[in-house]
Amino acid sequence: MTSIIAIPMYRVSPQKWEEEFEIILDKKYQEFDATEEQIEKYKERTRKTEYYHWKYNDVVAWIELYLDFSVVKARAFTTNIKRFNRGFRPIYKNNSKIAFEVRINKNKSNNEIVDDIISGIESWKNYYYKNRWIDYSFLSSVSWRDLVEKAIKS
């Protein structure tokens, strides 16, 4: 089976990641002996040099979606870390077990299929990774009904 898409699961949401960055920045310059204007310039310089985008860091797991005729199957790649602190260094292991399966009914719309897939991911996530964040926005760009029709024909 070929992977259709890989979905990253993040340690925190983008908003939370940005808040953490600003808290760290405030602590760094809290007792700095300078004017408020100078401190803000230092913070801005730090934002430009040390800020890295959250999407490329702090991924705690990957979920790969596969299509097996009319069933979407998900395989998880997880870490063996129990606690995820900011800037952790993950080593992913292949969990060859299927994380969940979603049967695609031909009578459902693409949005209903996406909702079913999100529901499957959420139930798996809530069991293993309760407070983690996933961006589902790109799932609706996949035409799941067309993929099922092609899989059934071949």
Secondary structure, DSSP 8 states (H G I E B T S, - for coil): --EEEEEEEESS-HHHHHHHHHHHHHHHTTT-SS-HHHHHHHHHHHHHHH---GGGS-EEEEEEEEEETTEEEEEEEEES-SS--TT----EEEEEEEEEEEE--TTS-HHHHHHHHHHHHHHHHHHH-TT-B---GGGGGS-HHHHHHHHHH-
